[in-house]
Amino acid sequence: MLLKDCYKCIIYGQDPDVHVPARVIHDDEQILLYFDDDTRLGAQTDSLRVDFCDSQVGYIKAVCELNIRKSFDPSIWEPWVADCSILEVLEILQRQKDLRVPMDAEIQFSRTNLPDEIQFTSHTQGVFTGTIKNISVGGIFLATATRLSRGETFEFNYYFSKTVQKLKAVTLREQLLRKDLYGYGCQFIDVKNSVEREIRQFVYKQQLKKIW
């Protein structure tokens, strides 16, 4: 079974502008999708695009066959249920192609509502400030007026959920964003498994807010 820990998906109708959110229940043998309205999906349901949000596997884009029927289970509040068979996996966004969350203004950096610009510490540059433009479980894209060298490591504190985590990253690439402002693609290093899970959950939660 491809799905490991999936509770939500999006069903796309024959009209590409139609998408129906659904709740997912799955085990080793079957996948069931529960949703409110089947009228927008169209008559042909043997080859529909379904995007699954799986916290372990990733964001799965697939072509599925749906057998839609009325739900008569009194314990289920959704009126419609579909038996789902995955016919083809189009793409899985995970690890090497992790979803990245833009960080400009929507994400707060700490409990105390610090401004977007935060402090970083490098052995060669000392303390400098910058802005995290996006973040994934693999690393960040950092914008700063401080010129960093390729392969330079730095540390910073970041708040994801309940505690502040101390993170270390290394610069991999540089680009000039505008005069006296540099952008750096950076990779996390020495990340504990517990912190990696926290970052992944954070990224998926933020991405789901945009989807739902």
N, C-alpha and C positions, 0 to 999 in steps of 0.2 A: 504494500500500500504506500503510495507516494506521500499522502498527508500524514503528518505526525502530531501536530498540535494546532488545529485550525478550527476557528469558531465563526469566521465571517467570510463572505465572498461577495463578488459582484457578478451578476448575470447580465450579459449584453444581448439585446434583442436583435432581430433582423435589421431593424433600423439602428444604425450606429449611434444615434443620439439617445437611444433607450438603454438605460441600465437599471437593474433592479437589485437592491441589496438583499442578501439572504443570510440566514443563520445556518451554520454547518454543524452536523453531527456525523461522526464517522467512526468506523472501527476497521478491523483487518479485512472485512468482507464487503462493506457497502458504504456509500456516501449519500447522505440525505440532506437536501436543501429545503429550508422552510422560509416562506416569504408571504407577503400580503396580497399581491396582485399578479395574476398570470396573463392578463389580457394584453399587455403591452409587448410581450415577448414574440408574438406572431405564431402562426400555425405550425411552422417547421421548427422542431426542437431537437432534431437529430444531429445538429452540428452548430452549437452555439458557443461563443466565447465566454469563458468563466475565469475570473481572476480570484485566486484563493490567497488569503493572508494567513500564513502559517508561521508561528513564532519560532519554530525550529528549522524548517526547510527554507523559508523565505517567502517572497511574493511570487506566486506561481501563475503564469499566464497559460491557459490551456483551452483546447477545443473539446467540448463535452457533448454527450448525448443525454438529454433529460426526458424522463418519463414523468410527466406532471399529472397529479391527481388531487382531488379534494381531500383535505385532512379531516378525519372524524375522531381523532384522538382528543378527548376532553382536557388532557393535561397540556396540550400544545395550543398556544394562542394564535399562531399564524394559520390562516384558512387554507393555504396551499402547501403541498410538499412535492418534491421531485426526487426520484431515484436518479442519481448522477453517475455516469460512467465517463471516465477520462479517456478520450480517444487519442489525443496528441498533446504533448507539452511543448508550448511555443518558446517559453523563456522562463528561467528562474533567476530572480534577482537576489543574490546572497553573497556574502563574503567578498570575492573579488569584484563583484558588481553590486555592492551594497547600496541600498537606497540612501540618499543623502538628504539631510534636512536643512533648508536655508535657515540662517541664524540671525538675520539682520536686526529685526525688532521684535519678533514674536516670542522668542525664547529668553527667559530671564536667566541670568548667570548665577544667581545665588538667592538665598532666603532674604537678603537685605536689599534686593533690587539694585544691584550695582549697575552702572551704565554699561553700554555695549562694549566699550573699550576696557579690557582687563589686562592684568599684569602677567608677564612671562619672565622666566629667569633662565639665562644662558650662561655657561661658564666663560664664554668669550665676550659677550655683550653685557653681561650683568642683567639688571632689571630693565625691561622695556615693555611698552604697551602695544596692543594690537586688537583686532576684531576678528572673531571666528565667523567666517562667511557661510560655511556649511560643515556638517559633521557626519561621519559614518562610523561603523564599528572598526574600520581600518585606519581612520585618521581624520584630519581636519584640513580645511583650506584657510590659511591665516593671511590677513591683510595688515601690514604694519609699515611705518615710516622707517623702521630700523632695518638696515641692510644685513641680511644673514648670509652665511656661506652655505653651499651645498654640503649636506652631511652633518650640519650643525645640530646638536641636541639641545633641547630646552624643556623646562618643566612648567606646569601651571596647575592651579586648582579649579575644579569644575563641579558644579552641583547638578546631578541628574535626578535624584529622587529624594532619599531621606538623609543622605550624608554627602559631605564634600569629598570628592575623590582627587587624589594627587596623580596627575598624568605626566608621562614623558613622551616626547615625540622627536622625530628627526626630519629635517627638510630634505625633500627629494627633488623638487623642481622650483624654478623661480620665474615669475613674469612681472613685467612693469605694468601696473594698473593705471597709473597716471604719474605725473611728475612728483617725485619724492614719496610715492606709495607703491610698495612691492607686495606681490601675492606669492604665497608659498604653499605648495602641496606637501603636506607633512604626514608621515606614517607614525602611528602609535608604536611604542616599543616597551617591552617588559610589562605588558598589561596582564593582571591577574585574571583568571577565568571568571571570578565573581564580578569584577569590574566590566569585563567584556560583555557578560550577560546583561548587566545594567545598561550599558551603552546601547546594545541591540534592542532591548525593550524600549528604551527612550526613543530611538529612531523610529521604530515601528509604530509606537503610540502617536508620535507627531505626524507620521505619514498617514495613519488611519484617520486622524482628525481632518486631513485634507480630502480624503476619499469619501468619508461619511458625512 
